[in-house]
Amino acid sequence: MTLDSLLAIHKLVRQARDKAGIGRLLGAADRNLADAKLQALSADNRFDAAYKSIMQCAMVALWAKGYRTSTSQPGHHQTAIQTLPKTLGVSAQTVIVLDALRKQRNASDYEGDPVSGKALDSCLQEVGTLRAMLQQWLESEYPELVD
C-alpha cells in the first residue's frame, strides 16, 4: 500500500512541510527519549516516553513526505508504524517489533498491564535505532528541513 492509497482511504491527510514544526517535533522526540533513559522513573513511564518518541519519529517522517496520520480515524498509531517502510525504509521485521510495542503500550495504558524490563529494553533499542535512522534520512533526503 502506498502513502497515496492511505490518503485515499483517509488514513493519512496532506500536511505542508514545515521546518519549524518538524524541528519542534524532533525536539519533543529527543526530550521523550532523554526521559525514557532516566533510571529514577518507573519502567512504565520510561516505556511510555520511549514509545512516544517512536511515534514522534514516525510522524516526522510522514510530515517530511507531506503527510500526517488522520487522528480522526481509529488506529492512527498503527498507521504511523505501518508507513515506516514507505518513509524511512525500515524492514518488515522492525514493523512487527514496533507493532508489538504498540500493543504493549495499549495494554499498559488501557488495561494497567505492567511493562517488563525486556519490553522497556526493546523499546529503548528500537527508538535509538529509529531516531538515528530518521536523522540520517532527513539529512540525505530533506536537508532543507533540518539544521
DRENTORKOL-3810 file (N, C-alpha, C; in nm, 4 decimals):
REM DRENTORKOL-3810
@n.u->0.0835; n.v->-0.1167; n.w->0.0000; ca.u->0.0000; ca.v->0.0000; ca.w->0.0000; c.u->0.0892; c.v->0.1247; c.w->0.0000
@n.u->0.0573; n.v->0.2196; n.w->-0.0840; ca.u->0.1356; ca.v->0.3425; ca.w->-0.0939; c.u->0.0820; c.v->0.4487; c.w->0.0021
@n.u->0.1591; n.v->0.5532; n.w->0.0208; ca.u->0.1120; ca.v->0.6643; ca.w->0.1031; c.u->-0.0109; c.v->0.7281; c.w->0.0396
@n.u->-0.0108; n.v->0.7396; n.w->-0.0927; ca.u->-0.1268; ca.v->0.7978; ca.w->-0.1605; c.u->-0.2513; c.v->0.7104; c.w->-0.1459
@n.u->-0.2344; n.v->0.5789; n.w->-0.1411; ca.u->-0.3520; ca.v->0.4936; ca.w->-0.1217; c.u->-0.4053; c.v->0.5085; c.w->0.0209
@n.u->-0.3168; n.v->0.5296; n.w->0.1173; ca.u->-0.3623; ca.v->0.5576; ca.w->0.2541; c.u->-0.4318; c.v->0.6927; c.w->0.2620
@n.u->-0.3891; n.v->0.7858; n.w->0.1800; ca.u->-0.4552; ca.v->0.9150; ca.w->0.1701; c.u->-0.5971; c.v->0.8963; c.w->0.1156
@n.u->-0.6094; n.v->0.8119; n.w->0.0154; ca.u->-0.7387; ca.v->0.7888; ca.w->-0.0494; c.u->-0.8408; c.v->0.7256; c.w->0.0445
@n.u->-0.7940; n.v->0.6440; n.w->0.1390; ca.u->-0.8880; ca.v->0.5808; ca.w->0.2330; c.u->-0.8927; c.v->0.6552; c.w->0.3672
@n.u->-0.8408; n.v->0.7763; n.w->0.3688; ca.u->-0.8496; ca.v->0.8691; ca.w->0.4825; c.u->-0.7713; c.v->0.8261; c.w->0.6060
@n.u->-0.6700; n.v->0.7416; n.w->0.5863; ca.u->-0.5794; ca.v->0.7077; ca.w->0.6970; c.u->-0.4712; c.v->0.8139; c.w->0.7118
@n.u->-0.4415; n.v->0.8835; n.w->0.6013; ca.u->-0.3468; ca.v->0.9945; ca.w->0.6003; c.u->-0.4156; c.v->1.1175; c.w->0.5442
@n.u->-0.3621; n.v->1.2331; n.w->0.5806; ca.u->-0.4059; ca.v->1.3601; ca.w->0.5221; c.u->-0.2806; c.v->1.4346; c.w->0.4769
@n.u->-0.2979; n.v->1.5295; n.w->0.3864; ca.u->-0.1849; ca.v->1.6112; ca.w->0.3411; c.u->-0.1417; c.v->1.7041; c.w->0.4537
@n.u->-0.0129; n.v->1.7243; n.w->0.4621; ca.u->0.0451; ca.v->1.8149; ca.w->0.5619; c.u->0.1578; c.v->1.8902; c.w->0.4945
@n.u->0.1503; n.v->2.0209; n.w->0.4909; ca.u->0.2572; ca.v->2.1010; ca.w->0.4314; c.u->0.3860; c.v->2.0831; c.w->0.5109
@n.u->0.4959; n.v->2.0652; n.w->0.4400; ca.u->0.6259; ca.v->2.0550; ca.w->0.5067; c.u->0.6561; c.v->2.1873; c.w->0.5765
@n.u->0.7050; n.v->2.1775; n.w->0.6983; ca.u->0.7308; ca.v->2.2968; ca.w->0.7777; c.u->0.8545; c.v->2.2709; c.w->0.8640
@n.u->0.9636; n.v->2.3357; n.w->0.8300; ca.u->1.0894; ca.v->2.3145; ca.w->0.9014; c.u->1.0748; c.v->2.3412; c.w->1.0510
@n.u->1.0092; n.v->2.4502; n.w->1.0865; ca.u->0.9942; ca.v->2.4836; ca.w->1.2284; c.u->0.9112; c.v->2.3785; c.w->1.3012
@n.u->0.8034; n.v->2.3341; n.w->1.2402; ca.u->0.7188; ca.v->2.2326; ca.w->1.3021; c.u->0.7914; c.v->2.1001; c.w->1.3162
@n.u->0.8628; n.v->2.0620; n.w->1.2127; ca.u->0.9403; ca.v->1.9383; ca.w->1.2189; c.u->1.0479; c.v->1.9503; c.w->1.3269
@n.u->1.1099; n.v->2.0657; n.w->1.3377; ca.u->1.2098; ca.v->2.0880; ca.w->1.4421; c.u->1.1509; c.v->2.0741; c.w->1.5816
@n.u->1.0302; n.v->2.1283; n.w->1.6016; ca.u->0.9645; ca.v->2.1155; ca.w->1.7326; c.u->0.9340; c.v->1.9692; c.w->1.7643
@n.u->0.8860; n.v->1.8955; n.w->1.6641; ca.u->0.8512; ca.v->1.7553; ca.w->1.6863; c.u->0.9766; c.v->1.6707; c.w->1.7106
@n.u->1.0846; n.v->1.7005; n.w->1.6393; ca.u->1.2116; ca.v->1.6323; ca.w->1.6661; c.u->1.2604; c.v->1.6630; c.w->1.8079
@n.u->1.2456; n.v->1.7883; n.w->1.8493; ca.u->1.2834; ca.v->1.8256; ca.w->1.9858; c.u->1.2025; c.v->1.7499; c.w->2.0894
@n.u->1.0730; n.v->1.7358; n.w->2.0643; ca.u->0.9870; ca.v->1.6595; ca.w->2.1557; c.u->1.0293; c.v->1.5131; c.w->2.1589
@n.u->1.0613; n.v->1.4565; n.w->2.0424; ca.u->1.1070; ca.v->1.3172; ca.w->2.0370; c.u->1.2358; c.v->1.3006; c.w->2.1170
@n.u->1.3263; n.v->1.3952; n.w->2.1054; ca.u->1.4526; ca.v->1.3879; ca.w->2.1785; c.u->1.4318; c.v->1.4045; c.w->2.3290
@n.u->1.3416; n.v->1.4929; n.w->2.3686; ca.u->1.3116; ca.v->1.5087; ca.w->2.5122; c.u->1.2502; c.v->1.3811; c.w->2.5683
@n.u->1.1595; n.v->1.3195; n.w->2.4929; ca.u->1.0989; ca.v->1.1949; ca.w->2.5388; c.u->1.2026; c.v->1.0835; c.w->2.5475
@n.u->1.2934; n.v->1.0796; n.w->2.4513; ca.u->1.3997; ca.v->0.9789; ca.w->2.4560; c.u->1.4891; c.v->1.0009; c.w->2.5790
@n.u->1.5205; n.v->1.1252; n.w->2.6082; ca.u->1.6008; ca.v->1.1553; ca.w->2.7276; c.u->1.5260; c.v->1.1124; c.w->2.8542
@n.u->1.3959; n.v->1.1402; n.w->2.8611; ca.u->1.3164; ca.v->1.0986; ca.w->2.9765; c.u->1.3130; c.v->0.9463; c.w->2.9892
@n.u->1.3051; n.v->0.8776; n.w->2.8761; ca.u->1.2995; ca.v->0.7306; ca.w->2.8774; c.u->1.4263; c.v->0.6696; c.w->2.9360
@n.u->1.5336; n.v->0.7430; n.w->2.9330; ca.u->1.6611; ca.v->0.6932; ca.w->2.9849; c.u->1.6807; c.v->0.7232; c.w->3.1337
@n.u->1.5873; n.v->0.7949; n.w->3.1948; ca.u->1.6000; ca.v->0.8318; ca.w->3.3364; c.u->1.5710; c.v->0.7112; c.w->3.4257
@n.u->1.6738; n.v->0.6618; n.w->3.4913; ca.u->1.6612; ca.v->0.5439; ca.w->3.5770; c.u->1.5656; c.v->0.5669; c.w->3.6950
@n.u->1.5470; n.v->0.6923; n.w->3.7359; ca.u->1.4616; ca.v->0.7222; ca.w->3.8506; c.u->1.3128; c.v->0.7012; c.w->3.8201
@n.u->1.2778; n.v->0.6955; n.w->3.6927; ca.u->1.1378; ca.v->0.6743; ca.w->3.6551; c.u->1.1043; c.v->0.5257; c.w->3.6553
@n.u->0.9761; n.v->0.4967; n.w->3.6694; ca.u->0.9312; ca.v->0.3573; ca.w->3.6624; c.u->0.9474; c.v->0.3038; c.w->3.5208
@n.u->0.9515; n.v->0.1729; n.w->3.5086; ca.u->0.9600; ca.v->0.1096; ca.w->3.3763; c.u->0.8411; c.v->0.1506; c.w->3.2902
@n.u->0.7235; n.v->0.1615; n.w->3.3499; ca.u->0.6040; ca.v->0.2015; ca.w->3.2746; c.u->0.6200; c.v->0.3402; c.w->3.2135
@n.u->0.6674; n.v->0.4350; n.w->3.2936; ca.u->0.6826; ca.v->0.5716; ca.w->3.2434; c.u->0.7976; c.v->0.5834; c.w->3.1439
@n.u->0.9037; n.v->0.5095; n.w->3.1670; ca.u->1.0153; ca.v->0.5106; ca.w->3.0716; c.u->0.9713; c.v->0.4517; c.w->2.9375
@n.u->0.8972; n.v->0.3419; n.w->2.9433; ca.u->0.8453; ca.v->0.2801; ca.w->2.8218; c.u->0.7532; c.v->0.3771; c.w->2.7486
@n.u->0.6647; n.v->0.4414; n.w->2.8225; ca.u->0.5707; ca.v->0.5352; ca.w->2.7619; c.u->0.6446; c.v->0.6481; c.w->2.6901
@n.u->0.7484; n.v->0.7008; n.w->2.7522; ca.u->0.8260; ca.v->0.8082; ca.w->2.6898; c.u->0.8999; c.v->0.7578; c.w->2.5659
@n.u->0.9566; n.v->0.6382; n.w->2.5723; ca.u->1.0269; ca.v->0.5819; ca.w->2.4567; c.u->0.9290; c.v->0.5557; c.w->2.3424
@n.u->0.8123; n.v->0.5004; n.w->2.3756; ca.u->0.7121; ca.v->0.4738; ca.w->2.2723; c.u->0.6651; c.v->0.6052; c.w->2.2085
@n.u->0.6445; n.v->0.7062; n.w->2.2910; ca.u->0.6029; ca.v->0.8366; ca.w->2.2380; c.u->0.7069; c.v->0.8905; c.w->2.1416
@n.u->0.8339; n.v->0.8719; n.w->2.1734; ca.u->0.9410; ca.v->0.9156; ca.w->2.0845; c.u->0.9372; c.v->0.8390; c.w->1.9521
@n.u->0.9087; n.v->0.7094; n.w->1.9572; ca.u->0.8933; ca.v->0.6308; ca.w->1.8341; c.u->0.7831; c.v->0.6914; c.w->1.7484
@n.u->0.6705; n.v->0.7214; n.w->1.8085; ca.u->0.5584; ca.v->0.7779; ca.w->1.7325; c.u->0.5955; c.v->0.9146; c.w->1.6749
@n.u->0.6656; n.v->0.9953; n.w->1.7518; ca.u->0.7052; ca.v->1.1266; ca.w->1.7021; c.u->0.8029; c.v->1.1146; c.w->1.5855
@n.u->0.8918; n.v->1.0176; n.w->1.5907; ca.u->0.9827; ca.v->0.9932; ca.w->1.4772; c.u->0.9031; c.v->0.9524; c.w->1.3533
@n.u->0.8064; n.v->0.8642; n.w->1.3706; ca.u->0.7224; ca.v->0.8213; ca.w->1.2579; c.u->0.6450; c.v->0.9396; c.w->1.2009
@n.u->0.5970; n.v->1.0272; n.w->1.2886; ca.u->0.5212; ca.v->1.1441; ca.w->1.2436; c.u->0.6117; c.v->1.2418; c.w->1.1678
@n.u->0.7343; n.v->1.2598; n.w->1.2140; ca.u->0.8285; ca.v->1.3477; ca.w->1.1435; c.u->0.8538; c.v->1.2938; c.w->1.0026
@n.u->0.8736; n.v->1.1644; n.w->0.9910; ca.u->0.8986; ca.v->1.1044; ca.w->0.8597; c.u->0.7801; c.v->1.1275; c.w->0.7664
@n.u->0.6603; n.v->1.1106; n.w->0.8177; ca.u->0.5419; ca.v->1.1373; ca.w->0.7352; c.u->0.5336; c.v->1.2847; c.w->0.6976
@n.u->0.5592; n.v->1.3720; n.w->0.7941; ca.u->0.5499; ca.v->1.5158; ca.w->0.7704; c.u->0.6494; c.v->1.5590; c.w->0.6633
@n.u->0.7704; n.v->1.5032; n.w->0.6697; ca.u->0.8706; ca.v->1.5364; ca.w->0.5686; c.u->0.8244; c.v->1.4958; c.w->0.4291
@n.u->0.7455; n.v->1.3903; n.w->0.4208; ca.u->0.6921; ca.v->1.3437; ca.w->0.2925; c.u->0.5653; c.v->1.4195; c.w->0.2508
@n.u->0.5137; n.v->1.5042; n.w->0.3407; ca.u->0.3952; ca.v->1.5826; ca.w->0.3088; c.u->0.2644; c.v->1.5224; c.w->0.3550
@n.u->0.2702; n.v->1.4373; n.w->0.4589; ca.u->0.1512; ca.v->1.3709; ca.w->0.5128; c.u->0.1521; c.v->1.3775; c.w->0.6651
@n.u->0.0384; n.v->1.3408; n.w->0.7217; ca.u->0.0284; ca.v->1.3102; ca.w->0.8644; c.u->-0.0840; c.v->1.2092; c.w->0.8795
@n.u->-0.0861; n.v->1.1406; n.w->0.9913; ca.u->-0.1954; ca.v->1.0458; ca.w->1.0127; c.u->-0.3229; c.v->1.1238; c.w->1.0397
@n.u->-0.4329; n.v->1.0642; n.w->1.0047; ca.u->-0.5630; ca.v->1.1231; ca.w->1.0327; c.u->-0.6035; c.v->1.0819; c.w->1.1734
@n.u->-0.5909; n.v->1.1728; n.w->1.2674; ca.u->-0.6202; ca.v->1.1384; ca.w->1.4065; c.u->-0.7697; c.v->1.1221; c.w->1.4323
@n.u->-0.8517; n.v->1.1576; n.w->1.3350; ca.u->-0.9954; ca.v->1.1344; ca.w->1.3494; c.u->-1.0320; c.v->0.9903; c.w->1.3153
@n.u->-0.9369; n.v->0.9166; n.w->1.2600; ca.u->-0.9585; ca.v->0.7762; ca.w->1.2262; c.u->-0.8980; c.v->0.6880; c.w->1.3351
@n.u->-0.9641; n.v->0.5781; n.w->1.3689; ca.u->-0.9028; ca.v->0.4865; ca.w->1.4655; c.u->-0.7766; c.v->0.4239; c.w->1.4062
@n.u->-0.6845; n.v->0.3903; n.w->1.4932; ca.u->-0.5644; ca.v->0.3203; ca.w->1.4503; c.u->-0.4546; c.v->0.4083; c.w->1.3949
@n.u->-0.4524; n.v->0.5376; n.w->1.4322; ca.u->-0.3501; ca.v->0.6237; ca.w->1.3735; c.u->-0.2095; c.v->0.5881; c.w->1.4207
@n.u->-0.1930; n.v->0.5300; n.w->1.5385; ca.u->-0.0600; ca.v->0.4844; ca.w->1.5796; c.u->-0.0159; c.v->0.3674; c.w->1.4913
@n.u->-0.1066; n.v->0.2754; n.w->1.4680; ca.u->-0.0750; ca.v->0.1610; ca.w->1.3826; c.u->-0.0423; c.v->0.2072; c.w->1.2408
@n.u->-0.1175; n.v->0.3027; n.w->1.1903; ca.u->-0.0907; ca.v->0.3562; ca.w->1.0570; c.u->0.0485; c.v->0.4187; c.w->1.0512
@n.u->0.0831; n.v->0.4970; n.w->1.1525; ca.u->0.2153; ca.v->0.5620; ca.w->1.1544; c.u->0.3266; c.v->0.4581; c.w->1.1497
@n.u->0.3121; n.v->0.3517; n.w->1.2266; ca.u->0.4128; ca.v->0.2454; ca.w->1.2279; c.u->0.4185; c.v->0.1760; c.w->1.0920
@n.u->0.3025; n.v->0.1490; n.w->1.0359; ca.u->0.2983; ca.v->0.0765; ca.w->0.9083; c.u->0.3511; c.v->0.1583; c.w->0.7912
@n.u->0.3600; n.v->0.2894; n.w->0.8051; ca.u->0.4138; ca.v->0.3712; ca.w->0.6961; c.u->0.5664; c.v->0.3795; c.w->0.6987
@n.u->0.6297; n.v->0.3357; n.w->0.8047; ca.u->0.7755; ca.v->0.3486; ca.w->0.8164; c.u->0.8539; c.v->0.2824; c.w->0.7020
@n.u->0.8105; n.v->0.1697; n.w->0.6460; ca.u->0.8822; ca.v->0.1182; ca.w->0.5290; c.u->0.8723; c.v->0.2116; c.w->0.4081
@n.u->0.7637; n.v->0.2869; n.w->0.3967; ca.u->0.7439; ca.v->0.3781; ca.w->0.2841; c.u->0.8122; c.v->0.5123; c.w->0.3056
@n.u->0.8416; n.v->0.5448; n.w->0.4307; ca.u->0.9095; ca.v->0.6712; ca.w->0.4582; c.u->1.0583; c.v->0.6463; c.w->0.4812
@n.u->1.0914; n.v->0.5792; n.w->0.5886; ca.u->1.2317; ca.v->0.5593; ca.w->0.6255; c.u->1.2934; c.v->0.4319; c.w->0.5687
@n.u->1.2120; n.v->0.3458; n.w->0.5116; ca.u->1.2644; ca.v->0.2215; ca.w->0.4571; c.u->1.2969; c.v->0.1168; c.w->0.5624
@n.u->1.2280; n.v->0.1212; n.w->0.6768; ca.u->1.2532; ca.v->0.0193; ca.w->0.7792; c.u->1.2055; c.v->-0.1166; c.w->0.7304
@n.u->1.2604; n.v->-0.2206; n.w->0.7875; ca.u->1.2283; ca.v->-0.3571; ca.w->0.7457; c.u->1.0925; c.v->-0.4010; c.w->0.7995
@n.u->1.0391; n.v->-0.5038; n.w->0.7362; ca.u->0.9127; ca.v->-0.5630; ca.w->0.7824; c.u->0.9293; c.v->-0.6168; c.w->0.9242
@n.u->1.0456; n.v->-0.6726; n.w->0.9544; ca.u->1.0708; ca.v->-0.7245; ca.w->1.0891; c.u->1.0655; c.v->-0.6121; c.w->1.1926
@n.u->1.1188; n.v->-0.4973; n.w->1.1591; ca.u->1.1133; ca.v->-0.3833; ca.w->1.2510; c.u->0.9696; c.v->-0.3396; c.w->1.2736
@n.u->0.8893; n.v->-0.3379; n.w->1.1696; ca.u->0.7473; ca.v->-0.3018; ca.w->1.1832; c.u->0.6778; c.v->-0.3987; c.w->1.2778
@n.u->0.7097; n.v->-0.5268; n.w->1.2687; ca.u->0.6495; ca.v->-0.6262; ca.w->1.3586; c.u->0.6869; c.v->-0.5960; c.w->1.5030
@n.u->0.8134; n.v->-0.5650; n.w->1.5268; ca.u->0.8592; ca.v->-0.5332; ca.w->1.6626; c.u->0.7918; c.v->-0.4056; c.w->1.7125
@n.u->0.7878; n.v->-0.3024; n.w->1.6295; ca.u->0.7248; ca.v->-0.1766; ca.w->1.6704; c.u->0.5758; c.v->-0.1946; c.w->1.6959
@n.u->0.5113; n.v->-0.2795; n.w->1.6174; ca.u->0.3687; ca.v->-0.3043; ca.w->1.6399; c.u->0.3466; c.v->-0.3793; c.w->1.7715
@n.u->0.4376; n.v->-0.4692; n.w->1.8056; ca.u->0.4281; ca.v->-0.5375; ca.w->1.9349; c.u->0.4448; c.v->-0.4368; c.w->2.0490
@n.u->0.5332; n.v->-0.3400; n.w->2.0315; ca.u->0.5497; ca.v->-0.2346; ca.w->2.1331; c.u->0.4234; c.v->-0.1497; c.w->2.1427
@n.u->0.3592; n.v->-0.1245; n.w->2.0296; ca.u->0.2319; ca.v->-0.0504; ca.w->2.0299; c.u->0.1271; c.v->-0.1267; c.w->2.1106
@n.u->0.1211; n.v->-0.2565; n.w->2.0899; ca.u->0.0241; ca.v->-0.3391; ca.w->2.1640; c.u->0.0559; c.v->-0.3398; c.w->2.3129
@n.u->0.1850; n.v->-0.3436; n.w->2.3482; ca.u->0.2254; ca.v->-0.3366; ca.w->2.4889; c.u->0.1853; c.v->-0.2024; c.w->2.5483
@n.u->0.2042; n.v->-0.0962; n.w->2.4729; ca.u->0.1645; ca.v->0.0368; ca.w->2.5194; c.u->0.0140; c.v->0.0415; c.w->2.5442
@n.u->-0.0646; n.v->-0.0154; n.w->2.4541; ca.u->-0.2097; ca.v->-0.0182; ca.w->2.4729; c.u->-0.2477; c.v->-0.0988; c.w->2.5965
@n.u->-0.1841; n.v->-0.2142; n.w->2.6163; ca.u->-0.2135; ca.v->-0.2966; ca.w->2.7337; c.u->-0.1781; c.v->-0.2228; c.w->2.8622
@n.u->-0.0694; n.v->-0.1501; n.w->2.8605; ca.u->-0.0290; ca.v->-0.0727; ca.w->2.9773; c.u->-0.1245; c.v->0.0438; c.w->3.0023
@n.u->-0.1536; n.v->0.1199; n.w->2.8967; ca.u->-0.2375; ca.v->0.2382; ca.w->2.9118; c.u->-0.3838; c.v->0.2064; c.w->2.9412
@n.u->-0.4384; n.v->0.1057; n.w->2.8757; ca.u->-0.5822; ca.v->0.0813; ca.w->2.8824; c.u->-0.6220; c.v->-0.0333; c.w->2.9743
@n.u->-0.5248; n.v->-0.1188; n.w->3.0120; ca.u->-0.5573; ca.v->-0.2317; ca.w->3.0984; c.u->-0.4725; c.v->-0.2351; c.w->3.2255
@n.u->-0.3747; n.v->-0.1446; n.w->3.2335; ca.u->-0.2898; ca.v->-0.1383; ca.w->3.3521; c.u->-0.1837; c.v->-0.2455; c.w->3.3599
@n.u->-0.1569; n.v->-0.3159; n.w->3.2494; ca.u->-0.0527; ca.v->-0.4180; ca.w->3.2495; c.u->0.0826; c.v->-0.3534; c.w->3.2751
@n.u->0.1612; n.v->-0.4089; n.w->3.3662; ca.u->0.2945; ca.v->-0.3529; ca.w->3.3903; c.u->0.3883; c.v->-0.3831; c.w->3.2728
@n.u->0.4838; n.v->-0.2954; n.w->3.2539; ca.u->0.5822; ca.v->-0.3101; ca.w->3.1469; c.u->0.7018; c.v->-0.3867; c.w->3.2022
@n.u->0.7415; n.v->-0.4909; n.w->3.1326; ca.u->0.8567; ca.v->-0.5705; ca.w->3.1758; c.u->0.9866; c.v->-0.4996; c.w->3.1389
@n.u->1.0924; n.v->-0.5374; n.w->3.2059; ca.u->1.2243; ca.v->-0.4847; ca.w->3.1725; c.u->1.2631; c.v->-0.5189; c.w->3.0298
@n.u->1.2238; n.v->-0.6360; n.w->2.9838; ca.u->1.2547; ca.v->-0.6778; ca.w->2.8470; c.u->1.1833; c.v->-0.5881; c.w->2.7459
@n.u->1.0572; n.v->-0.5562; n.w->2.7719; ca.u->0.9823; ca.v->-0.4680; ca.w->2.6815; c.u->1.0429; c.v->-0.3284; c.w->2.6807
@n.u->1.0820; n.v->-0.2805; n.w->2.7979; ca.u->1.1457; ca.v->-0.1487; ca.w->2.8065; c.u->1.2766; c.v->-0.1474; c.w->2.7286
@n.u->1.3583; n.v->-0.2491; n.w->2.7478; ca.u->1.4865; ca.v->-0.2564; ca.w->2.6759; c.u->1.4647; c.v->-0.2591; c.w->2.5251
@n.u->1.3654; n.v->-0.3342; n.w->2.4807; ca.u->1.3348; ca.v->-0.3421; ca.w->2.3376; c.u->1.2912; c.v->-0.2065; c.w->2.2841
@n.u->1.2067; n.v->-0.1384; n.w->2.3595; ca.u->1.1571; ca.v->-0.0074; ca.w->2.3171; c.u->1.2720; c.v->0.0934; c.w->2.3095
@n.u->1.3598; n.v->0.0913; n.w->2.4079; ca.u->1.4746; ca.v->0.1826; ca.w->2.4077; c.u->1.5682; c.v->0.1540; c.w->2.2905
@n.u->1.5896; n.v->0.0272; n.w->2.2622; ca.u->1.6758; ca.v->-0.0083; ca.w->2.1493; c.u->1.6125; c.v->0.0370; c.w->2.0175
@n.u->1.4853; n.v->0.0113; n.w->2.0004; ca.u->1.4171; ca.v->0.0469; ca.w->1.8758; c.u->1.4127; c.v->0.1973; c.w->1.8545
@n.u->1.3842; n.v->0.2728; n.w->1.9592; ca.u->1.3766; ca.v->0.4173; ca.w->1.9420; c.u->1.5142; c.v->0.4754; c.w->1.9126
@n.u->1.6180; n.v->0.4218; n.w->1.9735; ca.u->1.7529; ca.v->0.4704; ca.w->1.9437; c.u->1.7891; c.v->0.4493; c.w->1.7980
@n.u->1.7591; n.v->0.3318; n.w->1.7477; ca.u->1.7862; ca.v->0.3000; ca.w->1.6076; c.u->1.7014; c.v->0.3864; c.w->1.5147
@n.u->1.5738; n.v->0.3985; n.w->1.5466; ca.u->1.4825; ca.v->0.4752; ca.w->1.4617; c.u->1.5208; c.v->0.6227; c.w->1.4584
@n.u->1.5567; n.v->0.6780; n.w->1.5724; ca.u->1.5921; ca.v->0.8202; ca.w->1.5764; c.u->1.7176; c.v->0.8471; c.w->1.4936
@n.u->1.8161; n.v->0.7593; n.w->1.5032; ca.u->1.9384; ca.v->0.7759; ca.w->1.4236; c.u->1.9079; c.v->0.7610; c.w->1.2747
@n.u->1.8241; n.v->0.6646; n.w->1.2399; ca.u->1.7856; ca.v->0.6434; ca.w->1.1005; c.u->1.7115; c.v->0.7658; c.w->1.0470
@n.u->1.6224; n.v->0.8206; n.w->1.1280; ca.u->1.5467; ca.v->0.9394; ca.w->1.0877; c.u->1.6403; c.v->1.0561; c.w->1.0601
@n.u->1.7374; n.v->1.0784; n.w->1.1470; ca.u->1.8303; ca.v->1.1899; ca.w->1.1289; c.u->1.9091; c.v->1.1754; c.w->0.9994
@n.u->1.9608; n.v->1.0564; n.w->0.9744; ca.u->2.0371; ca.v->1.0324; ca.w->0.8509; c.u->1.9492; c.v->1.0521; c.w->0.7278
@n.u->1.8274; n.v->1.0022; n.w->0.7337; ca.u->1.7330; ca.v->1.0136; ca.w->0.6224; c.u->1.6987; c.v->1.1595; c.w->0.5944
@n.u->1.6697; n.v->1.2341; n.w->0.7002; ca.u->1.6373; ca.v->1.3760; ca.w->0.6822; c.u->1.7550; c.v->1.4508; c.w->0.6209
@n.u->1.8744; n.v->1.4275; n.w->0.6713; ca.u->1.9938; ca.v->1.4965; ca.w->0.6190; c.u->2.0203; c.v->1.4605; c.w->0.4732
@n.u->1.9883; n.v->1.3383; n.w->0.4362; ca.u->2.0119; ca.v->1.2926; ca.w->0.2994; c.u->1.9004; c.v->1.3349; c.w->0.2034
@n.u->1.7757; n.v->1.3150; n.w->0.2445; ca.u->1.6600; ca.v->1.3360; ca.w->0.1551; c.u->1.5972; c.v->1.4748; c.w->0.1656
@n.u->1.6016; n.v->1.5328; n.w->0.2844; ca.u->1.5340; ca.v->1.6613; ca.w->0.3088; c.u->1.6228; c.v->1.7553; c.w->0.3911
@n.u->1.7426; n.v->1.7843; n.w->0.3427; ca.u->1.8346; ca.v->1.8674; ca.w->0.4216; c.u->1.7782; c.v->2.0067; c.w->0.4523
@n.u->1.6873; n.v->2.0536; n.w->0.3693; ca.u->1.6272; ca.v->2.1849; ca.w->0.3930; c.u->1.5364; c.v->2.1873; c.w->0.5165
@n.u->1.5030; n.v->2.0686; n.w->0.5700; ca.u->1.4140; ca.v->2.0608; ca.w->0.6854; c.u->1.4870; c.v->2.0482; c.w->0.8191
@n.u->1.6200; n.v->2.0342; n.w->0.8134; ca.u->1.6975; ca.v->2.0198; ca.w->0.9374; c.u->1.8080; c.v->2.1238; c.w->0.9418
@n.u->1.8528; n.v->2.1529; n.w->1.0624; ca.u->1.9637; ca.v->2.2475; ca.w->1.0795; c.u->2.0967; c.v->2.1789; c.w->1.0666
END
